[in-house]
Amino acid sequence: MVVARQVFVLLSLLVVCWGLERCEASGKFSFEVHHMFSDRVKQSLGLDDLVPEKGSLEYFKVLAQRDRLIRGRGLASNNEETPITFMRGNRTISIDLLGFLHYANVSVGTPATWFLVALDTGSDLFWLPCNCGSTCIRDLKEVGLSQSRPLNLYSPNTSSTSSSIRCSDDRCFGSSRCSSPASSCPYQIQYLSKDTFTTGTLFEDVLHLVTEDEGLEPVKANITLGCGKNQTGFLQSSAAVNGLLGLGLKDYSVPSILAKAKITANSFSMCFGNIIDVVGRISFGDKGYTDQMETPLLPTEPSPTYAVSVTEVSVGGDAVGVQLLALFDTGTSFTHLLEPEYGLITKAFDDHVTDKRRPIDPELPFEFCYDLSPNKTTILFPRVAMTFEGGSQMFLRNPLFIVWNEDNSAMYCLGILKSVDFKINIIGQNFMSGYRIVFDRERMILGWKRSDCK
């Protein structure tokens, strides 16, 4: 784990078409994002000796432990709006064990200043470290990196487009903490991780964007921004050392603000490749294919989330007989299920596997691992499918991971963890592999369609 904390990964964001059909229909483009452990980023930064070997047991241990440490809070298009991306958004940075899987450089204020922010579907407010004195992280060396990577701090006083949001403003969601209508609007966001929160005051400023069309036209979007004066817990030491850009459902999240300003549709998509060499994309304003699978997003209390109803799970074609409420969380590597659903699904999987199950390893969080039988080179595993409210199905294209040994023997594990720390069911990135997931907030549906994410 010490080695893993030294990882500093440069993610290439390449503007590419979703495919000929999509490009001809709307001229939309999207980001290509490479996994933190991909060959391309390791070689570009000379980190081959500093990260776990791709596909090794340590590799999967690191991802699984990261889930448990930080999960604490998070086609032809059928719309006419042009999606957007970050201005000059050709590079993104991901830092292993800094809490979130994806980070991006975004430009805010006038003159434009760059920040390394976490991207999170489980959070709402866009906040930056601001007026935080000695508690701010000014260089990534302060959180364990071996090389210096300076970070900016947000300063409202030096941005000519910054203005304070007052307590009398409708955007002041923390008005109960106000001393008077004319005072600056305070905020406090409490995350699910113990003693993890951000507090500060709200401002309006410019987020610099660029359209995803041939013209790459610049867009200056006025957004609600948190001046984060005090961050505690994982937010300060690991999770979001230079700010967080929320992709959640509340009115003050970035997608909500962009849609309200009619800059783009109130929808975005994310797409991921396999768990070993993930290639992912995010596209604002993308409402997906007309023939995609869909299920309603469900209201949750006390805060709205990307929650869906799973009405059945089948393993090897046989119904298991479970129903559950689950979050779709692109920021969690693996899928986490509560009991008794965890036990029912994993037992059904185990009953269909003919290879010998390995004894449970206390150093490995995965309980259902198997040794590939001698002289076999192909792994046959039961097909796992989820049926959602409305009848749409998602076939899990890669529910397990494989570790090959030097003698050509192999072990493989079911990529499901028992949800003990989270107290909730989470459908993680490994089960989304091979699909483009559409978070359509206008229609309040979650959509998906198979995609190679290239």
TAWO-V418170 format. One record per residue. RES is the residue in three letters. D_LAST is the distance of its C-alpha to the last C-alpha in Angstrom with 1 decimal. Layout:
# TAWO-V418170
res->{RES RES}
d_last->{D_LAST D_LAST}
This chain:
# TAWO-V418170
res->{MET VAL VAL ALA ARG GLN VAL PHE VAL LEU LEU SER LEU LEU VAL VAL CYS TRP GLY LEU GLU ARG CYS GLU ALA SER GLY LYS PHE SER PHE GLU VAL HIS HIS MET PHE SER ASP ARG VAL LYS GLN SER LEU GLY LEU ASP ASP LEU VAL PRO GLU LYS GLY SER LEU GLU TYR PHE LYS VAL LEU ALA GLN ARG ASP ARG LEU ILE ARG GLY ARG GLY LEU ALA SER ASN ASN GLU GLU THR PRO ILE THR PHE MET ARG GLY ASN ARG THR ILE SER ILE ASP LEU LEU GLY PHE LEU HIS TYR ALA ASN VAL SER VAL GLY THR PRO ALA THR TRP PHE LEU VAL ALA LEU ASP THR GLY SER ASP LEU PHE TRP LEU PRO CYS ASN CYS GLY SER THR CYS ILE ARG ASP LEU LYS GLU VAL GLY LEU SER GLN SER ARG PRO LEU ASN LEU TYR SER PRO ASN THR SER SER THR SER SER SER ILE ARG CYS SER ASP ASP ARG CYS PHE GLY SER SER ARG CYS SER SER PRO ALA SER SER CYS PRO TYR GLN ILE GLN TYR LEU SER LYS ASP THR PHE THR THR GLY THR LEU PHE GLU ASP VAL LEU HIS LEU VAL THR GLU ASP GLU GLY LEU GLU PRO VAL LYS ALA ASN ILE THR LEU GLY CYS GLY LYS ASN GLN THR GLY PHE LEU GLN SER SER ALA ALA VAL ASN GLY LEU LEU GLY LEU GLY LEU LYS ASP TYR SER VAL PRO SER ILE LEU ALA LYS ALA LYS ILE THR ALA ASN SER PHE SER MET CYS PHE GLY ASN ILE ILE ASP VAL VAL GLY ARG ILE SER PHE GLY ASP LYS GLY TYR THR ASP GLN MET GLU THR PRO LEU LEU PRO THR GLU PRO SER PRO THR TYR ALA VAL SER VAL THR GLU VAL SER VAL GLY GLY ASP ALA VAL GLY VAL GLN LEU LEU ALA LEU PHE ASP THR GLY THR SER PHE THR HIS LEU LEU GLU PRO GLU TYR GLY LEU ILE THR LYS ALA PHE ASP ASP HIS VAL THR ASP LYS ARG ARG PRO ILE ASP PRO GLU LEU PRO PHE GLU PHE CYS TYR ASP LEU SER PRO ASN LYS THR THR ILE LEU PHE PRO ARG VAL ALA MET THR PHE GLU GLY GLY SER GLN MET PHE LEU ARG ASN PRO LEU PHE ILE VAL TRP ASN GLU ASP ASN SER ALA MET TYR CYS LEU GLY ILE LEU LYS SER VAL ASP PHE LYS ILE ASN ILE ILE GLY GLN ASN PHE MET SER GLY TYR ARG ILE VAL PHE ASP ARG GLU ARG MET ILE LEU GLY TRP LYS ARG SER ASP CYS LYS}
d_last->{31.3 33.0 30.6 27.6 29.2 29.0 25.2 24.0 20.3 18.7 15.2 13.3 12.2 10.4 10.8 8.1 8.4 7.3 8.4 11.8 13.8 12.9 13.5 16.7 17.9 17.8 16.2 14.2 11.6 10.3 10.1 7.8 10.3 11.1 13.6 17.3 17.9 15.0 16.4 15.1 17.0 19.9 20.5 20.3 23.0 24.9 24.7 24.4 27.9 27.6 25.0 25.0 23.8 20.3 21.1 24.8 27.1 27.5 23.8 23.9 27.3 26.1 23.3 25.8 28.5 26.4 25.9 29.7 30.6 28.6 27.9 30.8 30.6 25.0 12.7 15.3 16.8 20.4 21.6 22.7 22.4 20.1 17.9 18.5 17.5 19.8 21.8 20.6 17.9 16.2 17.1 17.3 19.6 19.7 23.0 23.5 26.3 26.6 26.1 22.7 19.2 17.9 19.9 19.6 22.0 23.5 26.4 29.5 33.0 35.0 34.9 31.2 30.9 27.7 27.2 25.0 24.5 23.1 20.9 22.2 22.1 25.5 27.3 28.5 30.3 28.8 31.3 31.8 34.5 37.5 41.3 40.8 43.1 43.0 40.7 37.7 35.2 35.4 33.6 31.1 33.7 35.6 33.2 33.2 30.9 32.6 31.8 32.7 30.1 32.2 31.3 32.6 34.8 35.0 38.4 39.3 42.4 40.7 38.2 39.9 37.6 38.3 40.7 42.0 41.5 44.9 46.0 47.0 43.5 41.6 38.6 40.8 39.6 41.9 45.1 47.1 47.2 48.5 52.0 52.5 50.6 50.6 49.1 45.6 43.4 42.7 39.9 39.4 36.3 36.9 34.0 34.4 34.7 38.4 39.8 36.5 36.7 36.5 39.4 40.1 40.5 38.4 37.7 36.0 34.1 31.4 27.7 26.1 22.9 21.2 19.9 16.3 17.6 18.8 21.9 20.5 23.8 25.1 26.2 28.8 28.7 31.8 31.0 33.1 33.0 34.7 36.8 36.5 39.9 39.9 37.1 38.1 36.8 33.2 32.4 34.8 34.4 30.8 28.6 28.3 30.5 29.5 28.9 26.8 24.8 25.3 22.9 25.5 27.5 30.7 31.9 31.6 27.9 25.6 23.8 27.4 28.8 26.2 26.7 30.5 30.4 28.5 25.9 23.1 23.1 23.9 20.6 17.2 14.1 12.3 9.4 9.5 8.7 12.0 15.1 15.6 12.6 10.9 7.8 8.7 8.9 12.2 13.4 17.2 18.8 16.1 18.1 15.5 16.1 19.7 19.4 17.8 19.9 22.1 24.8 27.2 27.0 30.4 32.9 33.7 36.6 37.3 34.0 31.2 28.0 25.0 27.1 26.9 29.4 28.6 31.2 30.7 28.9 29.2 29.0 29.2 30.0 32.9 33.2 33.9 35.7 34.2 33.4 32.0 30.8 27.6 25.6 21.8 21.2 17.9 20.1 21.5 20.0 21.9 23.6 27.3 29.9 33.5 36.4 37.4 33.9 32.6 35.4 35.2 31.5 31.7 34.9 33.5 30.7 33.3 35.5 32.9 32.1 34.5 33.7 36.1 35.3 35.7 38.2 36.9 36.4 37.5 35.1 32.1 31.3 29.9 32.8 31.4 30.6 31.5 32.4 30.9 34.0 35.3 34.3 31.2 27.8 25.9 25.7 26.6 26.2 27.0 24.5 24.4 24.0 24.8 26.5 26.7 29.3 29.2 28.3 24.4 23.0 20.1 19.8 19.0 16.6 17.3 20.7 21.9 21.3 22.9 25.0 26.1 29.5 30.9 33.0 30.0 31.1 28.6 28.7 26.4 26.6 25.8 23.7 26.1 28.7 31.9 32.0 35.1 34.5 32.4 34.8 31.9 29.2 25.7 22.5 20.3 16.8 17.1 17.9 15.0 12.5 10.2 11.3 10.9 14.4 16.3 19.5 21.6 24.7 26.5 26.8 26.7 24.2 21.2 18.6 15.8 13.7 11.7 7.9 5.5 3.8 0.0}
